[in-house]
Every structure is written in structure tokens, then in C-alpha cells.
Amino acid sequence: MEFSIDFTKTAQENANHYFESAKRSRKKAEGAGAAIKDLESRLSKEMESKTPEKELRKLVKKEWYERFNWFLTSNGMLVIGGRSAQQNEEINSKYFIEKDLFFHADIFGASLVLLKDGVDASMDIRNEAAQFAACFSRAWDGGSSSVDVYSLKRDQVSKSKEKGSLGTGSFLLSGEREWHRHMSLELAAFGSQEGHGGKVEKVSVTPLSTCKALETKKYLLLKPGRMKKSDAAKEISKAFKYDDLDYIMQHLPPGSFSIKRVLD
């Protein structure tokens, strides 16, 4: 280490000069250390305030049926619907059992919708499933206000025995159908689960009739309109402070939207 010496000063004066310089440097170092500690403390508090919400969102369990279109009726019965021809095929072959009811809008291009244990359901509950089937059809994208829907039992829905005679997601239907006429194209989006701090953990998209039966206080009324699907998903995300846009997008009908906020 090298030192410069001022020969115009005595040895004691030179020593005092370096002593004072060292004191100033030590104070600056102490100040810098205090600033670093303060910054670390602030960063730690900031991370603590943000981390729990993100960790909580990761812990929200997704049920097996959430890969399909789905909702729970006003009395808690499960309804699922295919989001593609492949999912329609899967639902028919894997999940459609004797006690279930099959719903389909009376239009080419619609989701296969199942009301689990639907054979024993009341007409009000069947109509909830029928309205859901109406919304997840091309009638929504076509700008209609309503469409007819029919329902069938397990033994009335089958695949052709001749290989290749029916495309993926297409089925042979037989027997008398139960009709649900003029099912309105209306859906409601609302926060169906609340967790820590009242944060919405899951957003549900259900028929409007289901939402009203549940007496939900806050929801968004969805109808066919001019808003792009991606913009509608953002509106729903913002309304309920729910940041999983992909999840919302996956559970909306194809087409465009109009949105009205409802507060009871």
C-alpha cells in the first residue's frame, strides 16, 4: 500500500490527515451498509406481500372435469361439455353412463353436453343444462338470441358399427327426443370460490338461470355481441381480479360478446 506525504507538514500533521480521512471513509461505509440493510428490508417486505397470493393461486386444485366446459347446477349437479370434436368423442365413450342425460343444440356444430345423473333431475335443472348446451353451439357465434335443444338417454346415443361411417364427435341418435325450446343465449361469469383475503380463486361461467337461482350478488352478464373473445376474457379477469386468462378463454363459447356488469 502506498501513501503520499506532504513534506510541508510535520509527521504528526500527516498522521492526523490520514486518520481523519479514514474516519470519513468509515462513516461513508457505515452509511452505505445502513442503506443496503434498509433496501434489503424493504425488498423482503415487498416479497412477503406478493408471494402468498401467487402461492395460493398455485394451490387451487383443478378438478378432472375442468378440462371440459363445465358448471355446477343450482342444486350442485355436474354438467360437462366438449370443447372440440375430440372431447365430444371422449365424453361419449368415457363419461356417459346410464343415469346421465345427453344434451345438444338443434344446430350443426355444438358441444356434446352431459348432465350427470340427469335422468333423475327436475325439469328446472334439465333446462339449466339445456341452456348451457345452447350457448356452447354455433348459435352463439351466429349472433342468435335463442336456439332449441334436445336431450336423450344413454341407450339413444351410439356410434355406427361401420368403421369410418361417422366422423369424430358425430353420433347416431334414435328414439323420441325431449325438447327444450327457445333456450336463450345468456351466460353469467362470477367468482365461485373465495380464499385468503377474499381473493377469487376460481371463476365460473354458467347459464344465467343457474346464476340467478344461486342468488349470486355480483356477476357479469354475457351475450353474443361485438366484443372479441380475448377482450371479454380480460374484462372478466379485471372484474374479479383473477389473472388466469387462459382458463377464462378456455371456458367461453367461440364467438364475440357483449358484457353487462350486474350488482344486486
N, C-alpha and C positions, 0 to 999 in steps of 0.2 A: 504494500500500500504506500502511495506517495503523498507527501504533504508539501505545500508551498509555504515558505517562511518569509514574513515581511521583516527585512533587516533594519527597517526604521523603527521597529518596536522591540521592546525587551522580550526576553524569553517568557516572562510571566504574562505579558500582554498577548503574545501569540497563543499561549496556552489558554487564556481566558476567551480569546476569539473562537477557538475550536470547541471549547466547552459550551459556549452559548449557541454555536451553530449546531452542535449535537443535540442540545435541548430542543431547539426549534424543529429539527428533523424528527425527534422522538414524538413531539406533540402532533406533528403532521401525521405520523404513522398511527398514533393513537386515534386521531380523528378519522383517518381512513378506516381503521379497524372498527370503530363505532358505527360508521356509515355502512360498512359491509354487514355488520350484525343486524342493523336496523332493516336493511334491504332483505336479508335472509328471513327475518321475522315477518315482514310484510308479505313476501312471496309464500311463506308457509301458511299464513292465514288465508291468502287468496286461494291456494290449492285446497285447503280444508273446506272452504266454502263451495268449491265447484265439484270436487271429487265425489262426494256422496251421491249427488243426483245422477252422475254418469254411471257410477257403480250400481245404483238402484235400478236404472233402466236396463242394465245388462242382466240383472237378476230376475226380471219379469219373465215368468215362464210362458212359453208358447205351446199351446195345445196342438195335438195332431191335426185337428180339423182347420187350423188357421192357414194352412197352405191352400185351402179352397176358399171360395166365397162362403161366408157363414154368418149366422146370427143366432141368438137365443130368443125364442118366442116370449111373449109376455108371461107365460107360465113356466118358462125355463126349458122348453124342449129344443133340441138341437136341429138346425136346418143347415145343410151344406149344399153347395152348387159348384159345378165345374167351371174353371176359368178358361178352359180350352177343350178341344175335341178329345185330347188325350186324357184330360182329367174327367170328362164325362164318361169315358170308357172305364176308367179306373173306379169311379164311384159306382157305376152299374155292376161291375164284376166283383168288387171287393167289399163295398159297404152297404149295398142294397139288399136288405133281408126281408123276410115275410111280413113283419109288422110295420114296415116303412111305407110311405106314400111317395110316388114319383110325380113331380110337377114339371110342366113345360109350357111355355107361352105358345100360343097358336100362331106362330110365325117361323119362317125359316131362319135359323141362326139364333139359338137360345141356349142358355145353360140348363143342364140336367140338374134339377133341384130335388133333394130328398128331405122330407120331414121324418126324422127318426121317431119310430113308434107312432107314426101318423094315423094308422088305422083306427086308433083309439082316441084321436084328438077331436075336440069340438070343432064346429064349423068356423067359429071365430079364429081359432088357431090355424085351421087349414087356409083360411083367407089370408092370414099373415104370410104363410109360405107361398101362396099363390101370387101375392103382390110382389114378393121378393123375386119370384120367377119372372114376373112381368118386367121388372126393372132390369134384370140381367139378361136382356134379349136385344135383338136389333131394333126393337121398337123404340128403345131409348135413343139410340144413335140416329134413328129416323125422325126424331122430333115429335113422336106421337104423345098424346096425353093419357092414353089407356090402351090395353090390349086384353083379349080373352086368354085365359089359362085353363088347362085341363089337368086332371090328376088320375093316376092309375095305380093299381096294386102290383106287387112283385110278379105274380103269375101272368100279368098282361103285358110285360115288357121282356123282350128276348132278342137275341142275335139270330140272324139267319143261319141255318145249318149248312148252307152252301158257302164254302170259303170264298171270301172276296166279294160276295154279292152286296155287302153293305160296307160303307166307308167307316173310318174311325169315328166313334161318337154317334153313330146312327143306329137305330134300333127298330125292331118290329113291334108294333103296338096292336093289341087286339082287345075286343070286348067293349063294353059300354064305358064311356068316359064320364067323370064328374066334372062339370063345367063351373068355372068361376069367371063370371062375365065382367067386362069393363074394369079390370084391375088398373088402378091409377098408377102412373109412373112418378112416384114420390118416395124419397128416401130421407132418413134423418141420420146425421152424424153427431155423436155425443161421446163424452168421456165416460166410459163404462166402468173403469176402475180407478180409484184414487189411493195413493200410497203415502209415503212420508211427506209431511208438509202440505198435504192436499194436492200434490202433483198428480196429473193424469198419467196413468201407467199404460192405458190401452184405450184406443178409440174404436168404437163400434159403429158400423153402418147397417141400419135396419130399415124395414118398411116403416113408413110414417105411422101406420096404425099401431105397430108394436111400441114405438117410442111414446105415443100418447097413452097407451094402456099402462105403460110403466110410470107414467106421470113424471117424466123427465123434465126438470126445470129449465135446463139450458141445452139447446141443440141447434144445429144448422139444417134448414130445410133444403133438400137438393131436388132439383127438377131438370129435365132437359132444357138446355139454353144455348148461349153463345160462348161461354167461358171455356177455355181449354182445360182438359183434364188435369194437366200439370199445375195450372193456376188454381184450380179448385182444390187440389191437394194441399197447396201452400196456404190457402185460406183456412182450411180445416186445421192444418198444423199450427197456424198462428192463433186461431181461436181457442185451442185447447192446450197450447204450449207443449205440443207433442212433436218431437223432432224427427221421427222415423217416417220420412216422406215416402220411401219405397213401400212401406207397409200400407200406408193410406192409398197410394196409387194402385196397389195390387187388389184392393178391396172396393174399388169403384167400378161402375159399369163403363164400358167403352163408349166414348162419345163426348159431347160437350154439356155444360152445366149452367144452371142459374142457382144462386145461393142466397138464402134469406136467413138472417140470424133471428132466433126466437128465444125470448126470455120470459118465462112465466112468473 
